Amino acid sequence: MIDLRFLRGRRIAVLGLGRTGLASGRALASAGVEVTVWDDAPAAREKARLAGLTLADPAESALDGADMMVLSPGIPRRLPKPHPAVAVAAQWQIPIVSDIDLLALAQPQARFIGITGTNGKSTTTALIGHLLQSAGVSCAVGGNLGTPVLDLEPIGADGWYVLEVSSFQLESITQVDWSIGVLLNISPDHLDRYDGMPDYAAAKARLFRRATEDAVAIVGVDDLHSRRVLQAVIGGERHRPIAIGSACPVPVGISGAGGLLVDATGTEPEPVLDLSEIPALPGAHNWQNVAAAFAVASTVGIRAEAAADALRTFPGLPHRQQLVAEIGGVRFVNDSKATNPDAAARALSSYDTIYWIAGGRPKEGGLEALAPMLGNVRRAYLIGEAAAKFETFLAGQVPVQMCGDLAAAVAAAGEDARRSGRADAVVLLSPACASFDQFDSFEHRGEQFAGLVLNRAEVAAC
């Protein structure tokens, strides 16, 4: 846990008690800071109470005399409307900060790598951490990836904090000077929290507002919004830019196009690695993630050969195209992290014969990003609130089965895939939706899928 004793004597409110907020409250209380915490959900408040934290609503009295408010990323600052406590903080001119700000204040000598993007940021963050650790570089990995930053260990001047940062977190971060910023891509997502795509893209670009003197900006060039950010970075002259891509070769930068990692940052393009040698990262959409991670490794001084060796041993992440089991020649793949259509389209592009489980709580925007990949889908098994929307979209393109819940979908998809006799058949959970209609989180959904699959494997083994 990060030592926050330097904040003793301050009064701090924490709003939002998910993993980030609860970790912030614990770290502040452990340091002897006068801290109050709050969440609008009674169950979250009860969890905090059992942890010994003091509850007080910042929209009422908890901000009276407060020095700052730590805002969890799930709490809206602007749209669809500001949380009442955010409005009170603005009225009283109380600074709103992120837990990442507290980390930066507590570890002023440390260096920071920030990774953002609509899709792929968790995989890329974990991959960067794997490359650094394999090379013996001191680092700690966390943030939006899963481990709250205040639960990380202090690393000092010789280490790197490798942090996944969402657009929501970037709205509140004010104290971090990033040594390396990585923007992978920008596609429609979370549009209920932003005033259109330009507003969402601007939130992602906030990663490059604060930087060290020798900062590096690693930016994807496979989509228009990211290319515009890269041009702004180049024009700003605050960063050394490195372009990354996978859709086509990058003339000056690092590319994974065609499944070959190529470093073209020097005088001549240098082939580095055949990306088919990384079994945990299937599909073309992962090529850009690898290019970004390799760019970071090169920036911190890791040799290309050592980076390539480490890439081959990357174990992958749960819920990101995770192979759960192979039963009777059918692979069952958990891609529960695909909570928007663009992410699901990337998974659909990775396999040739797909029995696709989709649906959940729909997000703002349409399903059009899925259309080019539907040729790989033999049948769709629809669950959750978005089932009817998917049925309408898929009509005339893909046969569908309304399953309602995940258990029925796994049973139906597994049986159809088995009967197909195809050696390349894949039952793919890639929902293109949020999970909150039937599950606590995408992790919960993925764990349920894995449990159902493993039960099926046990029955098949009998």
ChimeraX attribute file (.defattr): number of C-alpha atoms within 10 A of each C-alpha:
attribute: neighborCount
match mode: 1-to-1
recipient: residues
	/A:1	15
	/A:2	20
	/A:3	18
	/A:4	21
	/A:5	15
	/A:6	12
	/A:7	17
	/A:8	15
	/A:9	11
	/A:10	15
	/A:11	18
	/A:12	23
	/A:13	29
	/A:14	31
	/A:15	29
	/A:16	24
	/A:17	25
	/A:18	18
	/A:19	13
	/A:20	26
	/A:21	26
	/A:22	25
	/A:23	20
	/A:24	33
	/A:25	31
	/A:26	19
	/A:27	20
	/A:28	26
	/A:29	19
	/A:30	15
	/A:31	17
	/A:32	15
	/A:33	19
	/A:34	17
	/A:35	25
	/A:36	23
	/A:37	27
	/A:38	26
	/A:39	23
	/A:40	11
	/A:41	10
	/A:42	10
	/A:43	11
	/A:44	15
	/A:45	22
	/A:46	14
	/A:47	14
	/A:48	23
	/A:49	14
	/A:50	9
	/A:51	12
	/A:52	12
	/A:53	21
	/A:54	17
	/A:55	18
	/A:56	19
	/A:57	17
	/A:58	23
	/A:59	17
	/A:60	11
	/A:61	12
	/A:62	21
	/A:63	23
	/A:64	15
	/A:65	12
	/A:66	20
	/A:67	15
	/A:68	18
	/A:69	26
	/A:70	24
	/A:71	27
	/A:72	24
	/A:73	23
	/A:74	15
	/A:75	20
	/A:76	19
	/A:77	20
	/A:78	14
	/A:79	13
	/A:80	12
	/A:81	13
	/A:82	14
	/A:83	15
	/A:84	13
	/A:85	21
	/A:86	23
	/A:87	15
	/A:88	18
	/A:89	19
	/A:90	11
	/A:91	9
	/A:92	13
	/A:93	11
	/A:94	17
	/A:95	15
	/A:96	21
	/A:97	20
	/A:98	24
	/A:99	26
	/A:100	25
	/A:101	19
	/A:102	23
	/A:103	22
	/A:104	20
	/A:105	16
	/A:106	19
	/A:107	18
	/A:108	13
	/A:109	14
	/A:110	20
	/A:111	22
	/A:112	22
	/A:113	24
	/A:114	25
	/A:115	29
	/A:116	28
	/A:117	24
	/A:118	21
	/A:119	24
	/A:120	22
	/A:121	25
	/A:122	24
	/A:123	21
	/A:124	27
	/A:125	27
	/A:126	22
	/A:127	24
	/A:128	29
	/A:129	25
	/A:130	23
	/A:131	24
	/A:132	24
	/A:133	14
	/A:134	18
	/A:135	17
	/A:136	10
	/A:137	18
	/A:138	16
	/A:139	24
	/A:140	21
	/A:141	24
	/A:142	21
	/A:143	26
	/A:144	22
	/A:145	19
	/A:146	13
	/A:147	17
	/A:148	22
	/A:149	28
	/A:150	26
	/A:151	18
	/A:152	17
	/A:153	14
	/A:154	19
	/A:155	17
	/A:156	16
	/A:157	12
	/A:158	11
	/A:159	16
	/A:160	24
	/A:161	27
	/A:162	23
	/A:163	29
	/A:164	26
	/A:165	26
	/A:166	21
	/A:167	22
	/A:168	22
	/A:169	25
	/A:170	20
	/A:171	20
	/A:172	21
	/A:173	22
	/A:174	18
	/A:175	16
	/A:176	22
	/A:177	24
	/A:178	23
	/A:179	21
	/A:180	28
	/A:181	26
	/A:182	30
	/A:183	26
	/A:184	28
	/A:185	25
	/A:186	25
	/A:187	20
	/A:188	18
	/A:189	20
	/A:190	17
	/A:191	16
	/A:192	14
	/A:193	21
	/A:194	19
	/A:195	12
	/A:196	13
	/A:197	16
	/A:198	11
	/A:199	13
	/A:200	22
	/A:201	22
	/A:202	15
	/A:203	17
	/A:204	28
	/A:205	24
	/A:206	17
	/A:207	27
	/A:208	24
	/A:209	13
	/A:210	17
	/A:211	19
	/A:212	15
	/A:213	12
	/A:214	11
	/A:215	20
	/A:216	24
	/A:217	26
	/A:218	28
	/A:219	27
	/A:220	31
	/A:221	27
	/A:222	19
	/A:223	14
	/A:224	13
	/A:225	20
	/A:226	22
	/A:227	17
	/A:228	15
	/A:229	22
	/A:230	22
	/A:231	12
	/A:232	13
	/A:233	21
	/A:234	15
	/A:235	10
	/A:236	10
	/A:237	9
	/A:238	18
	/A:239	21
	/A:240	14
	/A:241	19
	/A:242	23
	/A:243	26
	/A:244	35
	/A:245	27
	/A:246	25
	/A:247	18
	/A:248	13
	/A:249	19
	/A:250	22
	/A:251	15
	/A:252	16
	/A:253	23
	/A:254	29
	/A:255	33
	/A:256	30
	/A:257	21
	/A:258	14
	/A:259	19
	/A:260	18
	/A:261	25
	/A:262	22
	/A:263	26
	/A:264	20
	/A:265	16
	/A:266	9
	/A:267	7
	/A:268	10
	/A:269	16
	/A:270	14
	/A:271	15
	/A:272	16
	/A:273	21
	/A:274	15
	/A:275	23
	/A:276	15
	/A:277	15
	/A:278	20
	/A:279	14
	/A:280	19
	/A:281	25
	/A:282	19
	/A:283	18
	/A:284	20
	/A:285	22
	/A:286	24
	/A:287	24
	/A:288	27
	/A:289	29
	/A:290	28
	/A:291	28
	/A:292	31
	/A:293	27
	/A:294	28
	/A:295	28
	/A:296	24
	/A:297	21
	/A:298	14
	/A:299	15
	/A:300	12
	/A:301	11
	/A:302	20
	/A:303	13
	/A:304	18
	/A:305	11
	/A:306	13
	/A:307	23
	/A:308	21
	/A:309	16
	/A:310	18
	/A:311	25
	/A:312	17
	/A:313	15
	/A:314	18
	/A:315	15
	/A:316	20
	/A:317	15
	/A:318	17
	/A:319	24
	/A:320	23
	/A:321	24
	/A:322	22
	/A:323	18
	/A:324	19
	/A:325	17
	/A:326	15
	/A:327	17
	/A:328	14
	/A:329	15
	/A:330	21
	/A:331	22
	/A:332	27
	/A:333	25
	/A:334	28
	/A:335	28
	/A:336	30
	/A:337	27
	/A:338	27
	/A:339	24
	/A:340	29
	/A:341	26
	/A:342	21
	/A:343	24
	/A:344	26
	/A:345	22
	/A:346	21
	/A:347	26
	/A:348	24
	/A:349	20
	/A:350	18
	/A:351	18
	/A:352	14
	/A:353	21
	/A:354	26
	/A:355	26
	/A:356	26
	/A:357	28
	/A:358	27
	/A:359	31
	/A:360	25
	/A:361	20
	/A:362	24
	/A:363	19
	/A:364	13
	/A:365	13
	/A:366	14
	/A:367	19
	/A:368	11
	/A:369	17
	/A:370	21
	/A:371	13
	/A:372	11
	/A:373	17
	/A:374	19
	/A:375	14
	/A:376	17
	/A:377	21
	/A:378	21
	/A:379	22
	/A:380	26
	/A:381	29
	/A:382	27
	/A:383	26
	/A:384	24
	/A:385	19
	/A:386	21
	/A:387	22
	/A:388	14
	/A:389	14
	/A:390	22
	/A:391	19
	/A:392	10
	/A:393	16
	/A:394	18
	/A:395	10
	/A:396	9
	/A:397	13
	/A:398	16
	/A:399	13
	/A:400	20
	/A:401	17
	/A:402	16
	/A:403	21
	/A:404	17
	/A:405	16
	/A:406	23
	/A:407	15
	/A:408	16
	/A:409	25
	/A:410	25
	/A:411	14
	/A:412	18
	/A:413	26
	/A:414	23
	/A:415	14
	/A:416	16
	/A:417	25
	/A:418	19
	/A:419	11
	/A:420	13
	/A:421	12
	/A:422	12
	/A:423	13
	/A:424	14
	/A:425	23
	/A:426	26
	/A:427	31
	/A:428	31
	/A:429	34
	/A:430	29
	/A:431	31
	/A:432	28
	/A:433	26
	/A:434	24
	/A:435	25
	/A:436	16
	/A:437	16
	/A:438	16
	/A:439	16
	/A:440	10
	/A:441	15
	/A:442	20
	/A:443	16
	/A:444	16
	/A:445	25
	/A:446	25
	/A:447	17
	/A:448	16
	/A:449	24
	/A:450	22
	/A:451	14
	/A:452	16
	/A:453	25
	/A:454	17
	/A:455	12
	/A:456	16
	/A:457	15
	/A:458	10
	/A:459	9
	/A:460	10
	/A:461	9
	/A:462	5
